[in-house]
């Protein structure tokens, strides 16, 4: 397994990171443990989760993903780089959400309890909080680092200007800086290349990208005109509008279906696996530290795990893959 340094920190992570948002909903505890073990045995020791997982869960399910990981983690803690996040609403109480100091302090203690550990390697803000001063959030994270509950801090789904502002505040107050960002990034969505990637390369911030398979679109599983299937990323319900609706807005449209069909034919001509190539493309891009792979069944990991062993993509192949993004209509949505 390839390893890479996380930002300017002193820690190295595997180039593939195991995402766990299916655990406790799409994957039960046994299947989740099988997924964890398969990835770990293949050299993936970087695990990412969040307090608000499983994706598409109910109020009663929130936190179950961390509990499942915590049970599996026993006896392996020192071999794993563990990342989790806070921000999501964990109950109907008005203070049980966001990036205010109270919620951050409550959230870290709850995550530590569920995960069965006394520290988190990488603690991340899951979203940007427009209602809380950034100085309050960053000071709360700094306090957690000083208390030893957190080793490093990062953010997810933040724009480049937000990351730049946070780096400036941390530098001014001598806080531990943001070591990583976690954005959506794949062959069908490359908006981060305009500003976020250059910023991270300039400032030494790691990029842990999620959604390398575009919610499963790049597997070739879905066809134009097909109805959304049950028990897939695109049909998830849960709290609020539902995760499935978000994924449909991102990818379930004619332009994406056409791009995926072009990709399927290209992979067939080149003798390349669709899944392996999509993940391989992400981890071969400038500035990328790791790609988050996930599954609802352990067998689904096979092709993704091969990404670190596949024949390198040639310049000609990379140019051909660029065409997928260049021909898609661009929208303003960042997430």
C-alpha positions in Angstrom: 0.0 0.0 0.0 1.3 3.5 -0.9 1.6 5.9 2.0 1.7 9.6 2.0 2.3 12.4 4.5 -0.8 14.1 5.8 -0.3 17.8 5.1 2.7 19.2 7.0 2.0 16.9 9.9 4.3 14.1 11.1 1.9 11.4 10.3 1.6 9.2 7.2 -1.6 7.7 5.9 -2.4 5.0 3.3 -3.2 6.4 -0.1 -6.6 4.6 0.1 -8.8 5.6 3.0 -11.8 3.5 4.1 -15.0 5.4 4.2 -17.6 4.0 6.6 -20.9 5.9 6.0 -22.7 2.7 5.1 -22.0 1.0 8.4 -25.2 0.5 10.5 -27.6 1.2 7.6 -26.7 -0.3 4.2 -24.2 -2.7 6.0 -25.0 -4.4 9.2 -22.4 -4.9 12.0 -21.0 -8.2 10.6 -20.7 -7.0 7.1 -19.1 -3.7 8.3 -16.5 -5.7 10.3 -15.8 -7.8 7.2 -15.3 -4.6 5.2 -13.0 -3.2 7.8 -10.9 -6.4 8.0 -10.6 -6.8 4.3 -9.4 -3.2 3.8 -7.0 -3.4 6.8 -5.6 -6.7 5.6 -4.9 -5.1 2.2 -2.9 -2.3 3.9 -5.6 0.4 4.3 -5.0 1.6 7.8 -6.6 5.1 7.3 -10.3 5.0 8.4 -12.7 7.9 8.0 -16.1 8.2 9.7 -18.4 10.9 11.3 -20.6 11.2 14.3 -23.7 11.7 12.1 -23.2 8.4 10.2 -24.7 6.2 8.9 -25.7 8.1 5.8 -29.4 8.1 5.4 -30.0 7.0 8.9 -32.7 7.9 11.4 -32.2 9.8 14.7 -31.9 6.5 16.5 -29.2 5.3 14.2 -26.9 8.4 14.5 -23.6 7.4 16.0 -24.0 3.7 15.2 -21.2 3.8 12.6 -18.7 4.9 15.2 -19.9 2.2 17.6 -19.4 -0.5 15.0 -15.9 0.8 14.3 -15.1 1.0 18.0 -16.0 -2.7 18.5 -13.8 -3.7 15.6 -11.0 -1.4 16.6 -10.2 -3.1 19.9 -6.6 -4.4 19.9 -5.8 -2.5 16.7 -5.9 1.1 17.8 -2.2 1.7 17.5 -2.2 0.3 13.9 -4.9 2.7 12.6 -5.1 6.3 11.7 -8.6 7.2 12.8 -10.5 10.2 11.4 -14.0 11.4 12.4 -16.0 14.6 12.0 -18.5 16.8 13.8 -21.1 19.3 12.7 -24.2 17.3 11.9 -27.4 17.6 14.0 -27.4 14.8 16.5 -30.7 15.4 18.1 -33.6 17.9 18.0 -31.9 20.1 20.6 -30.8 23.4 19.2 -27.3 23.2 20.6 -26.7 19.6 19.4 -25.3 20.7 16.0 -22.8 23.0 14.3 -19.3 24.2 15.1 -19.9 26.2 18.3 -17.6 25.4 21.2 -20.3 23.7 23.3 -21.3 21.3 20.5 -17.7 20.5 19.5 -16.7 19.7 23.1 -19.8 17.5 23.5 -19.3 15.9 20.2 -15.7 14.9 20.7 -16.5 13.2 24.0 -19.4 11.3 22.5 -17.3 10.2 19.6 -14.5 9.0 21.8 -16.9 7.0 23.9 -18.5 5.4 20.8 -15.2 4.6 19.2 -13.7 3.2 22.4 -10.6 5.3 22.3 -9.1 8.3 24.2 -7.9 10.2 21.1 -8.7 10.9 17.5 -5.9 11.2 14.9 -7.7 13.6 12.6 -10.8 15.6 13.8 -12.7 17.4 11.1 -15.4 20.0 10.7 -17.9 18.1 8.5 -19.3 21.3 6.9 -18.8 25.0 7.1 -20.9 26.7 9.8 -22.2 30.1 8.7 -23.7 30.8 12.1 -20.5 30.5 14.2 -17.5 32.8 14.1 -14.6 30.8 12.6 -12.4 32.0 15.5 -14.6 30.2 18.0 -14.4 26.9 16.0 -10.7 27.0 15.5 -10.1 27.9 19.2 -12.2 24.9 20.2 -10.2 22.6 18.0 -7.0 24.0 19.4 -8.3 23.3 22.9 -8.9 19.7 21.9 -5.4 19.4 20.6 -3.9 20.8 23.8 -6.1 18.4 25.9 -4.7 15.5 23.9 -8.1 14.3 22.6 -7.2 15.2 19.1 -3.8 14.9 17.2 -4.6 16.9 14.1 -7.5 18.9 12.7 -9.0 19.1 9.2 -12.2 20.3 7.4 -14.6 18.8 5.0 -16.7 20.5 2.3 -15.1 23.9 2.8 -14.4 26.3 0.0 -10.9 27.6 -0.8 -11.5 31.0 0.7 -12.8 29.5 3.9 -9.7 27.3 4.2 -7.4 30.2 3.5 -9.1 32.3 6.1 -8.8 29.5 8.7 -5.1 29.2 7.9 -4.6 32.9 8.5 -6.4 32.9 11.8 -4.5 29.8 13.0 -1.2 31.4 12.0 -2.1 34.7 13.8 -3.1 33.0 17.0 -0.4 30.2 16.8 -3.0 27.4 16.6 -2.4 24.0 15.2 -3.2 24.6 11.5 -5.6 22.7 9.3 -3.7 19.7 8.0 -6.3 18.4 5.5 -9.4 19.1 3.5 -12.0 16.6 2.4 -13.8 17.6 -0.8 -15.8 15.7 -3.4 -13.6 14.8 -6.4 -13.9 12.4 -9.2 -13.7 12.1 -13.0 -17.2 13.7 -13.3 -16.6 16.5 -10.7 -13.4 18.5 -10.7 -14.3 21.9 -9.4 -11.7 21.8 -6.6 -8.9 22.0 -9.2 -9.7 25.7 -9.8 -8.9 27.1 -6.4 -8.8 24.5 -3.6 -6.1 22.3 -5.0 -3.6 25.1 -5.8 -4.2 26.6 -2.3 -3.5 23.2 -0.6 -0.4 22.7 -2.7 0.9 26.1 -1.8 0.2 25.8 1.9 1.0 22.2 2.4 -2.5 21.0 3.2 -3.5 17.4 2.4 -6.5 16.5 0.3 -8.5 13.5 1.3 -11.1 13.2 -1.6 -14.4 11.5 -1.3 -16.8 10.1 -3.9 -14.2 8.7 -6.3 -16.9 6.6 -8.0 -19.4 9.4 -8.2 -21.9 7.6 -5.9 -21.5 4.4 -8.0 -22.1 6.0 -11.4 -18.5 5.2 -12.5 -19.0 1.5 -11.8 -21.3 1.3 -14.9 -24.1 -0.1 -12.8 -26.7 2.5 -13.8 -28.2 3.0 -17.3 -30.1 5.9 -18.9 -33.8 5.6 -18.3 -33.3 3.3 -15.3 -35.4 3.8 -12.3 -33.7 4.4 -9.0 -33.2 1.1 -7.2 -33.8 0.5 -3.5 -30.9 0.0 -1.2 -28.5 2.2 -3.3 -26.9 5.5 -2.6 -29.5 7.2 -4.8 -32.5 5.9 -2.8 -31.4 6.6 0.7 -33.9 8.5 2.9 -33.1 9.5 6.4 -33.2 12.8 8.3 -34.1 15.9 6.4 -34.5 15.7 2.6 -32.6 12.4 2.4 -29.2 11.6 1.1 -30.6 9.9 -1.9 -32.1 13.1 -3.2 -28.7 14.8 -2.8 -27.0 12.1 -4.9 -29.7 12.3 -7.6 -29.2 16.0 -7.9 -25.4 15.5 -8.3 -25.4 12.7 -10.8 -28.7 11.4 -12.0 -29.0 13.3 -15.3 -28.7 12.7 -19.0 -25.3 14.4 -19.4 -23.7 12.2 -16.7 -25.2 9.0 -18.1 -23.7 9.9 -21.5 -20.3 10.6 -19.9 -20.4 7.3 -18.1 -21.3 5.4 -21.2 -18.4 7.0 -23.0 -16.2 6.0 -20.0 -17.4 2.4 -20.1 -16.6 2.1 -23.8 -13.2 3.7 -23.3 -12.3 1.3 -20.5 -13.4 -1.7 -22.6 -11.2 -0.5 -25.4 -8.2 0.0 -23.1 -8.7 -3.2 -21.2 -9.1 -1.3 -18.0 -11.5 -1.9 -15.1 -13.9 1.0 -14.6 -13.8 1.1 -10.8 -10.0 0.6 -10.5 -9.3 3.3 -13.1 -11.6 5.8 -11.5 -9.9 5.4 -8.1 -6.5 5.2 -9.6 -7.1 8.5 -11.5 -8.0 10.3 -8.3 -4.9 9.2 -6.3 -2.7 10.0 -9.2 -3.8 13.6 -9.4 -1.5 16.5 -8.1 -2.1 17.4 -4.5 -4.2 14.3 -3.6 -3.2 12.6 -0.4 -5.8 9.8 -0.3 -9.0 8.7 -1.9 -11.9 7.5 0.3 -13.3 4.2 -0.9 -16.3 2.5 0.6 -18.7 -0.4 0.2 -21.9 -1.9 1.6 -20.4 -5.4 1.0 -16.8 -6.5 1.4 -16.7 -8.0 -2.1 -17.2 -4.5 -3.5 -13.8 -3.4 -2.3 -11.9 -5.7 -4.6 -11.6 -3.4 -7.7 -11.0 -0.3 -5.6 -8.1 -1.9 -3.7 -6.5 -2.7 -7.0 -6.0 1.0 -7.8 -2.7 1.1 -6.0 -1.4 -1.8 -8.1 -2.7 -1.0 -11.5 -0.5 0.0 -14.5 0.1 3.8 -14.4 -2.1 5.9 -16.6 -0.3 7.2 -19.6 -0.3 10.9 -20.7 -2.5 9.9 -23.6 -5.0 8.1 -21.3 -5.1 11.0 -18.9 -5.9 13.4 -21.7 -8.7 11.1 -22.9 -10.2 10.9 -19.3 -10.0 14.7 -19.1 -12.7 14.9 -21.8 -15.3 13.4 -19.5 -15.2 16.5 -17.3 -14.6 19.0 -20.1 -17.8 18.0 -21.9 -20.1 18.1 -18.9 -22.2 21.1 -18.3 -20.9 23.1 -15.3 -23.1 24.0 -12.3 -22.3 26.2 -9.4 -22.9 23.6 -6.7 -19.7 22.9 -4.8 -20.8 20.0 -2.7 
